[in-house]
Amino acid sequence: MVRPSQLLYPQREPAPTRPAATVLLLRDSAQGIEVLMTRRSMTASFAPGAYVFPGGGIDAADAAAHTKSTRRPSQSDLHLTQAIAAIRESFEELGVLLARHADGSYASTADIAALDRKAPFAAQCQTRGLTLAGDQVFVLAHWITDRDLPRRFDVPFLVARMPEGQEPVADEAEQFEPVWVRPADALARHEAGSFFIIFPTIRTLQRLQHFKTVDTVLQACASEQPLWTSCPRAGFLAGAEARYMEHESPFGELALTSPDGQMVHTLDWQTTQPVSLLKNVMRLTAPNPGVMTGPGTNSYLVGDPTTGYIAIDPGPADADHLARLWRAAGGDIRQIVCTHSHPDHSPGAKPLQAMCAGRPPILGLPSAPTARAASAFTPDRSLQNQELLALTGQGLEGEMMHTLKVIHTPGHAANHLCLVLVEDGLLFSGDHILNGSTTVIDPPDGNMNDYLDSLDRLSQACDEHGIAFIAPAHGYVIGEAKTAIAQLKAHRLKREAKIIGVMQAQPQGSMDDWVALAYDDVDPRIWPVAKRSLLAHVERVQALQGLSN
């Protein structure tokens, strides 16, 4: 866990959340699913003028109305309360009533006309002989309003089929202009600037557009668990507000730099100045973007002005990049560590060393005989597994220490290592773990067995050191470190299972044949590179088969 003293910004408690519920009323059309949306009042306190799904706050009367509603055997009390709240809000805002007569028929327009939208809801329905159709309302998703916003809600996004024979009529107070719209069309209109929708609505419509029928949506929700749960985070990109869900690349970096969710961090990739991630961690990205390097190779500086700095992965021998790295450290670089010897990581070590008055030692592991010629590397000293590299200094708040623990992680390269910032639970993963892509395992210097074993070693380190974040050599910081490692291993093994299937189906196939089938979900332009990892998987499979024979 990151020390509070190393966070960049003073923390504050986010606004409390209020329970609410919203419902996507769906119908089938010749062109696909349509969803009912309505425009909020321009004077609304939350999302004024936005097109939304009907919904609102949950009140005590919703929880008290369980006996006036049907329910599924697997439907929890909480989910039933939320369903009742959504049914009530749909009626109050749009005059749509998910309630049935004793014969199973839905409420008619005459029933709806006889009810007062402003009077107690459930009791009116009961008097009219109507039972709320809570069993027809399913949980699609769970959204918690972003931590930076002043008004926050804890909201299930529910789904239900629109009752036949009913037509929405807005209350003309909170909601206006009800409209049936295909999810894809709503998104297109929003992009064109004619249909304002907010982030959770956008992301929900993006997922909904892939369903073909209402039945398929309801079937997907049959587990009673939300298909996703999200409390988004926000930063700045290209000078504008940008919000992200947990599975999106920038989310972890936003969580590291602003745990309380304040919108303070800029996400633009640039190479001219360092980016502060913590008070004791800076990142400077080398100007070498590309297919294999993403936005560029990340160099990191660990330390502060009282302790001096350790430079991790100085990158290619780019004079301007190294000068910026040196200036960011105030020239006080005590050690230079290379996670491995690939040409976008280690060549800058010697020229950076020459720039520093104290000639800091270059540390790492020497390249193995299996390394390619461009990856030749000999450190001043080899780092031992579990070795500690410590920086200490005396500041205004007393003694400060930043300790990096070395973990040998062969796999991507035979001489690969990772580093743990022990006091702050931050893993510098080099190329072993990347954000937005999977690393290439290129035999003979790369080895898939070693790679998977190293992932297990890093997972154990997460438990030992409370590692929550991963700072990769390419891409943004990754959050939920142990989960990310588990997902990465699962992805590799899933790919391997696919490769085994291809090998069994085409035992006489060539590597080109196999890569086209095993990586058919990857851009064909990547296949020449993917073929190297394919070879690593094939070697591992053959080795395992040899052991079992």
PAVEX-882956 format. One record per residue (C-alpha): residue in one letter; x, y, z. Coordinates in pm, whole numbers, padded with zeros to 5 digits, always signed. Each point is the difference from the previous one (the first is absolute). Example, Ala and Ser with C-alpha at 12.3 -4.5 7.8 and 13.67 -1.06 7.14 Angstrom:
REM residues 2
A+01230-00450+00780S+00137+00344-00066
REM end
This chain:
REM residues 549
M+00000+00000+00000V+00129+00344-00091R+00114+00209+00297P-00231+00299+00044S+00311+00220+00024Q+00086-00088-00361L-00337+00091-00154L+00011+00303-00227Y-00318+00169+00124P-00175+00049+00335Q-00280-00254+00027R-00362+00077+00075E-00301-00219+00064P-00218-00037-00312A-00363+00100+00031P-00219-00279+00142T-00207-00205-00241R-00380-00012-00004P-00189-00317-00094A-00183+00028-00331A-00122-00221-00285T-00044+00041-00373V-00156-00231-00256L+00056-00059-00369L-00340-00072-00151L+00065-00204-00314R-00194-00110-00304D+00084-00190-00317S-00024+00165-00339A+00076-00101-00357Q+00333+00183+00033G+00090-00153+00337I-00042+00092+00366E-00138+00340+00089V+00026+00161+00343L-00226+00268+00147M+00182+00320+00091T-00118+00338+00117R+00151+00347+00038R+00058+00134+00349S-00111+00350+00093M+00249+00275-00076T-00030+00107+00365A+00070-00346+00143S+00270-00012+00267F+00165-00304-00162A+00075-00032-00373P-00234+00280-00114G-00113-00040-00360A+00145-00350-00034Y-00191-00287-00159V-00032-00272+00261F-00188-00314+00092P-00290+00055+00244G+00093-00033+00364G+00065+00177+00325G+00061-00038+00371I-00108-00300+00204D-00224+00079+00295A-00130-00189+00301A-00334-00068-00168D+00176-00208-00268A+00144-00238+00259A-00340-00018+00171A-00179-00105-00320H+00146-00350-00040T-00334-00165+00072K-00157+00201-00281S+00241-00138-00262T+00086-00328-00164R+00358-00121+00034R+00227-00271-00132P+00113-00267+00248S+00360+00111-00054Q-00076+00373+00027S+00151+00151+00315D-00185+00246+00224L+00234+00278-00115H-00057-00076-00368L-00375-00012+00053T+00006+00339+00176Q+00201+00141-00290A-00243-00149-00252I-00297+00152+00180A+00172+00340+00008A+00064-00022-00374I-00362-00099-00068R-00122+00292+00207E+00234+00249-00169S-00100-00124-00347F-00362+00064+00088E+00055+00340+00161E+00229+00131-00274L-00135-00165-00316G-00334-00156+00086V+00131-00350-00075L-00131-00257+00247L+00160-00340+00052A-00292-00152+00189R-00248-00277-00072H-00357-00097+00070A-00084-00333+00161D-00048-00154-00346G+00358+00088-00093S-00083+00283-00236Y+00203+00319+00025A-00151+00325+00125S-00200+00173-00272T-00005+00364-00100A-00326+00029+00196D+00175-00131+00313I+00282+00246-00047A-00241+00290-00054A-00179-00088+00324L+00318+00025+00208D+00149+00320+00141R+00371+00030-00079K+00054+00212+00312A-00193-00215+00250P+00140-00302+00193F+00078-00251-00274A-00021-00359+00120A-00320+00051+00198Q-00174+00146-00307C+00101-00300-00208Q-00130-00239+00264T-00332+00182+00017R-00026-00033-00378G+00064-00376+00023L+00351+00030-00147T+00307-00187+00117L+00339+00152-00075A+00202-00212-00245G+00325-00001+00196D+00083-00346-00136Q+00022+00148-00351V+00274+00249+00094F+00361-00126-00018V+00337+00143+00102L+00217+00095-00297A+00277+00204+00160H+00103+00182+00317W+00129+00356-00021I+00140+00212+00283T+00034+00368-00088D+00358+00120-00046R+00181+00108+00315D+00073+00351-00129L-00364+00102-00044P-00191+00195+00267R-00321-00206-00033R+00052-00375+00004F-00231-00297-00037D+00026-00376+00042V-00213-00121-00289P-00093-00337-00147F-00076+00026-00370L-00296-00233-00040V-00166-00137-00314A-00358-00096-00079R-00213-00058-00306M-00236+00287-00082P-00362-00105+00071E-00205-00038-00316G-00273+00254-00061Q+00158+00275+00208E+00144+00327-00128P+00241+00220+00195V-00127+00346+00099A+00255+00225+00170D-00095+00180+00320E+00123+00328-00157A+00157+00093+00334E+00303-00224+00047Q-00005-00177-00337F-00073+00112-00354E-00008-00140-00355P-00007-00378+00051V+00154-00172-00301W+00059-00356-00114V+00349-00034-00142R+00240-00271-00108P+00314+00007+00220A+00227+00049-00302D-00211+00291-00123A+00001+00167+00342L+00380-00025+00009A+00031+00141-00353R-00231+00289+00079H+00199+00073+00315E+00323+00009-00202A-00169+00240-00241G-00090+00229+00289S-00379-00032-00023F-00069-00251+00280F+00182+00074+00325I+00066-00306+00215I+00231-00044+00297F+00279-00252+00052P-00189-00291+00165T-00273+00028-00263I+00258-00004-00278R+00177-00308+00133T-00329-00181+00061L-00122+00070-00353Q+00333-00115-00140R-00049-00339+00160L-00372-00019-00071Q+00048+00053-00374H+00158-00345-00033F-00318-00180+00105K-00234-00104-00280T-00329-00041+00188V-00158+00085+00333D-00003-00370+00088T+00378-00023-00033V+00041+00294+00237L-00231-00153+00260Q+00170-00338-00033A+00339+00162+00059C-00137+00149+00323A-00145-00327+00132S+00288-00054+00245E-00131+00285+00221Q+00349+00153-00003P+00086+00321-00187L+00187-00056-00326W+00239+00270+00119T+00055+00229+00297S+00176+00332-00035C+00090+00314+00190P+00179+00195-00276R+00302+00226+00044A+00075+00324-00182G+00307+00180-00126F+00095+00240-00276L+00082-00101-00357A+00072+00254-00273G-00114+00270+00240A-00345-00152+00050E-00165-00211+00267A+00034-00373-00065R-00163-00280+00200Y+00090-00367+00014M-00135-00328+00131E+00207-00253+00195H+00093-00209-00304E+00131+00296-00199S+00372+00072-00020P+00022+00334+00187F-00213-00106+00299G+00285-00137+00213E+00212+00310-00048L-00289+00222+00105A-00049-00217+00310L+00369+00030+00091T+00035+00372-00052S-00333+00097+00156P-00143-00275+00223D-00287+00221+00114G-00107+00058-00360Q+00078+00369-00044M+00039+00094-00365V+00361+00120+00008H+00216-00229-00215T+00085+00060-00366L+00015-00312-00219D+00157+00137-00319W+00306-00188-00114Q+00289+00239-00050T+00378-00031+00014T+00113+00351+00085Q-00048-00003+00376P-00036-00255+00282V-00338-00103+00135S-00028-00026+00378L-00184-00313+00111L+00087+00030+00369K+00224+00242+00184N+00276-00260-00026V-00076-00136-00350M+00032+00180-00334R-00044-00142-00349L+00163+00135-00313T-00101-00168-00325A+00261-00036-00270P-00085+00135-00347N-00009-00346-00160P-00370-00078-00057G-00086-00292-00222V-00184-00327-00043M+00227-00174+00253T+00053+00290+00240G-00346+00159+00010P+00034+00367+00101G+00371-00059+00070T+00226-00158+00260N-00063+00123+00353S+00303+00102+00203Y-00064+00042+00371L+00170+00201+00272V-00050-00124+00356G+00100+00224+00289D-00016+00364+00103P+00238+00297+00034T+00107-00109+00351T+00083-00360-00097G+00114+00032-00360Y-00145-00222-00270I+00017-00344-00156A-00061+00006-00376I-00184-00304-00136D+00028-00083-00371P+00171+00310-00145G-00120-00121-00340P+00168+00046-00337A+00313+00213-00034D-00201+00311-00084A+00198+00305+00113D-00301+00226+00052H-00190-00263+00198L+00299-00069+00223A+00060+00371+00057R-00361+00042+00110L+00033-00301+00229W+00317+00146+00153R-00162+00341+00051A-00309-00153+00160A+00226-00159+00261G+00195+00320+00051G+00304-00195-00114D-00015-00207+00319I-00035-00352-00140R+00149-00251+00244Q-00062-00323-00194I-00117-00101-00349V-00196-00325-00028C-00095-00174-00324T-00285-00250+00023H+00148-00183-00301S+00228+00050-00294H-00235+00071-00291P+00101+00296-00217D-00282+00228+00113H+00096-00045+00368S+00374-00021+00065P+00207+00192-00261G-00060+00331+00180A+00165-00127+00318K+00362+00078-00085P-00055+00349-00145L-00221+00086+00299Q+00270-00126+00233A+00254+00222-00175M-00221+00305+00059C-00008-00053+00379A+00280+00137+00217G+00011-00305+00227R-00008-00251-00286P-00281-00207+00154P+00036-00375-00051I-00200-00168-00276L-00185-00295+00152G-00194-00290-00146L+00069-00344-00137P+00241-00065-00289S-00157-00112-00324A+00006-00376-00052P+00175-00169-00294T-00348-00047-00151A-00057+00378-00029R-00002+00166-00339A+00302+00211-00094A-00192+00326+00050S-00080-00108+00356A+00355-00046+00126F+00030+00147+00350T+00254-00024+00279P-00082+00185+00324D+00263+00134+00237R-00144-00240+00256S-00250-00284-00021L-00302+00026+00225Q-00084-00295+00220N-00354-00130+00033Q-00170+00160+00304E+00278+00260+00030L-00099+00336+00149L+00102+00337-00147A-00061+00273+00255L-00002+00378-00015T-00003+00196+00327G-00012+00368+00081Q-00095+00251+00267G-00294+00227-00080L-00225+00238+00188E-00213-00292+00119G+00296-00207+00116E+00182-00288-00165M-00134-00112-00335M+00071-00335-00162H-00082-00145-00341T+00090-00367-00044L-00004-00199-00324K-00008-00378+00027V+00134-00200-00292I-00199-00296-00134H+00149-00210-00277T-00269-00056-00263P+00137-00180-00308G-00244-00068-00281H-00023+00304-00224A+00379-00001+00006A+00239-00231+00181N+00142+00293+00199H-00329+00170+00088L-00064+00128+00352C-00271+00199+00172L+00023+00241+00292V-00235+00056+00294L-00014+00339+00172V-00045-00165+00337E-00129+00295+00205D-00272+00086-00254G-00109-00335-00146L+00092+00096-00357L+00140-00252-00250F+00223+00114-00286S-00066-00280-00248G+00224+00087-00294D-00134-00190-00301H-00127-00295+00205I-00342+00165+00043L-00123+00271-00236N-00311+00217-00009G-00212-00048-00309S+00185-00295-00153T+00179-00322+00085T+00376-00022-00018V+00176-00204-00267I+00178-00318+00111D+00272-00045-00259P+00200-00327+00019P+00270-00089+00064D+00058+00294+00236G-00371+00000+00086N-00155-00304+00164M-00370-00053+00066N+00046-00233+00296D+00229+00251+00165Y-00243+00280-00079L-00297-00171+00165D+00210-00100+00301S+00111+00362+00035L-00362+00115-00003D-00062-00233+00296R+00302+00151+00175L-00138+00351-00051S-00342-00108+00128Q+00167-00125+00318A+00182+00333+00030C-00336+00178-00013D-00103-00187+00314E+00335+00049+00171H+00029+00374-00064G-00360+00113-00041I+00060+00094-00362A-00302+00184-00138F+00145+00162-00315I+00229-00094-00288A+00215+00254-00184P+00076-00162-00338A+00265+00093-00255H-00274+00075-00252G-00338+00154+00076Y-00177+00147+00300V+00025-00125+00357I-00211-00313+00059G-00221-00034+00309E-00123-00308+00187A+00342-00154-00048K-00065-00357+00111T-00323-00021-00201A+00180+00139-00307I+00270-00267+00034A-00259-00276+00035Q-00188+00125-00306L+00323+00016-00199K+00089-00358+00087A-00353-00116-00083H+00025+00178-00336R+00329-00174-00078L-00136-00341+00091K-00318+00062-00200R+00214+00089-00302E+00205-00313+00059A-00315-00214+00006K-00098+00153-00333I+00345-00076-00141I-00024-00362+00116G-00333-00030-00179V+00151+00141-00320M+00300-00234+00024Q-00230-00299+00045A-00223+00104-00290Q+00297+00063-00233P+00288-00219+00123Q+00189+00054-00325G-00064+00373-00009S+00275+00259-00017M+00055+00279+00251D-00164+00236-00250D-00303-00229-00017W-00025-00020+00378V+00044+00371+00072A-00282+00090-00241L-00238-00227+00192A+00126+00040+00356Y+00022+00380-00028D-00301+00059-00223D-00122+00261+00250V+00317+00207-00050D+00079+00246-00280P+00182-00201-00271R+00269+00267-00001I+00097-00126+00346W+00027-00364-00109P+00376+00008-00073V+00057+00109+00362A-00272-00230+00136K+00176-00289-00172R+00288+00039+00249S-00233-00045+00297L-00171-00283-00189L+00337-00175-00022A+00049+00049+00375H-00338-00164+00067V+00075-00285-00242E+00333-00066+00174R-00173-00004+00337V-00277-00233-00121Q+00251-00238-00153A+00209+00003+00318L-00303-00074+00215Q-00106-00280-00233G+00350-00143+00024L-00019-00003+00378S-00338-00175-00006N+00117-00274-00238
REM end
